[in-house]
Amino acid sequence: FGVDRIYDVMEEMNLFPAELDMGTTVLFFNEGDEELKKTFQVVTTLRRRNISCEVYPDADKEDKQFKYAKRKNIPYIVASNGDGRLKVKNISDGQSYILTFEQVADFNF
């Protein structure tokens, strides 16, 4: 078995303590090359504020990216709203916000 497979099995069997912090606070959905340019600017700003964030590695369907965030216990997701703004969603309470890129950089995660 490889380390990745062992990790997956442990995760499926809920062997990690609930209070274990996985580290990532915000997952930015990958919605293609054009959006990634703006996304990386926001990610850089958030990381300077010591907010742990990551960008999903592939431009997969939103459902797959959302499931990844749920599986990794990432509390916030950020996706394009389609009109030049971003949708920030708190996964735990379901509350959503429609914000500009600048507002996301200043958002209180």
C-alpha positions in Angstrom: 0.0 0.0 0.0 1.1 3.5 -0.7 0.8 6.4 1.7 -2.1 7.9 -0.4 -4.1 4.7 -0.2 -3.5 4.4 3.6 -4.6 8.0 4.1 -7.8 7.3 2.0 -8.6 4.2 4.0 -8.1 6.0 7.3 -10.3 8.8 6.2 -13.0 6.5 5.1 -12.9 4.7 8.4 -13.0 8.1 10.3 -9.7 7.3 12.1 -8.6 10.9 12.2 -9.6 12.9 15.3 -12.4 15.3 14.7 -10.4 18.2 16.2 -7.6 17.6 13.8 -7.2 20.7 11.8 -6.6 19.9 8.1 -5.1 23.3 7.6 -7.0 24.7 4.6 -9.7 27.3 5.3 -10.7 28.3 1.8 -10.9 26.2 -1.4 -11.0 28.2 -4.7 -12.8 26.3 -7.4 -10.7 25.9 -10.6 -12.9 27.2 -13.4 -10.3 27.5 -16.2 -7.2 29.4 -17.1 -8.9 32.8 -17.5 -10.3 32.8 -14.0 -7.1 31.4 -12.4 -5.2 34.6 -13.1 -7.5 36.6 -10.9 -7.9 33.8 -8.4 -4.2 33.5 -7.8 -4.0 37.2 -7.0 -6.7 36.8 -4.3 -5.1 33.6 -3.0 -1.8 35.5 -2.6 -3.5 38.3 -0.7 -5.3 35.8 1.7 -2.1 33.9 2.3 -0.4 37.2 3.3 -3.2 37.5 5.9 -2.3 34.0 7.1 -5.5 32.5 5.8 -4.7 29.0 4.5 -6.2 28.5 1.1 -5.8 26.3 -2.0 -6.9 26.2 -5.6 -8.4 22.9 -6.8 -5.9 21.5 -9.2 -8.1 20.6 -12.2 -11.0 22.3 -13.9 -13.4 19.5 -12.9 -17.2 19.8 -12.5 -18.2 22.0 -9.5 -19.8 19.0 -7.8 -16.5 17.1 -7.7 -14.7 20.1 -6.3 -17.4 20.6 -3.7 -17.2 17.0 -2.6 -13.4 17.4 -2.3 -13.9 20.4 0.1 -16.5 18.5 2.1 -14.2 15.4 2.4 -11.2 17.6 3.5 -13.3 19.6 6.0 -12.6 22.9 4.3 -15.0 25.4 5.7 -15.3 27.8 2.8 -15.5 27.5 -0.9 -15.1 30.2 -3.5 -16.4 29.9 -7.1 -17.1 32.2 -10.0 -20.6 33.7 -10.0 -20.5 34.1 -13.8 -20.8 37.9 -13.7 -17.2 38.8 -12.8 -17.9 38.3 -9.1 -17.3 35.4 -6.7 -19.6 33.3 -4.6 -18.2 32.6 -1.1 -20.0 29.8 0.6 -19.7 28.7 4.2 -20.1 24.9 4.0 -21.1 24.3 7.6 -24.0 26.8 7.7 -24.8 27.1 4.0 -24.6 30.9 4.0 -23.4 32.4 0.7 -22.1 35.8 -0.3 -21.7 37.4 -3.7 -18.5 39.5 -3.6 -16.0 41.2 -5.9 -12.5 39.8 -6.0 -11.4 42.8 -3.8 -14.1 42.0 -1.3 -13.1 38.4 -1.1 -9.5 39.5 -0.4 -10.8 41.4 2.6 -13.4 38.9 3.7 -13.3 37.7 7.3 -12.9 33.9 6.9 
